Structures are given as C-alpha cells and as structure tokens.
Amino acid sequence: MEPVSLVIGAALLAAGFVAGRIGGRRPPAGPPPLPTPVCGCGHPLSQHDTETNTCYAELRRDSYDRRGRWAGHTWVACTCRQYVGPRPIDEVFLPRVLPPSE
C-alpha cells in the first residue's frame, strides 16, 4: 500500500476518535415524561368510564357519497370496551349479575 494514504487514514481515524471523546454525549434536558396509561385503542384511560367500560373518545373516519367518491371526514364514537387486563374478559362485555364479593 502507499504510505501516504496510510498516514492520511490514520490521521482521519485519530481526528474522529479525539472529536468523539471531546464532544461526548449530551445529558438529557430533564426527566423523561411520565407514561400515561393507554387502552388498546390508543386513547388514555382518562377517556374511559370505569363503570360502563365505554370510551368517550371520537375517531375520524372517511365518508363517501352514494357514487363512492370521498366526501370528507366524519367523527364517530370509539367502539372499544377498555379491556386492559387482567380482568376476566367476561366482565368486560357482560355486567356482573351478583354484587361484588367482599
């Protein structure tokens, strides 16, 4: 190999190493944001009713006219039932018949 290209390559390697050591990593600006509990539909659990398990959020859906052309967006209610586990799936879709045992 040519000695000049080896010297140039070694100089580039050393310059990169020194720049990485001097620059280093910047510390984060602050603590990370607290995670919000999210339902399976992607909405926060604050938009769900805890007693009826219904979601109060709205979703944007495309709407079409009778000819099949796009007519804009419509807002429809989210149809999720807030199953986040580990509750039995029966309690999500059927209300309890008996009062809760204590």
Buried (B, 14 or more C-beta within 10 A) or exposed (E): EEEEEEEEEEEEEEEEEEEEEEEEEEEEEEEEEEEEEEBEBEBEEEBBEEEEBBBEBEBEEEEEEEEEEEEEEEEEEBEBBBBEEEEEEEEEEEEEEEEEEE
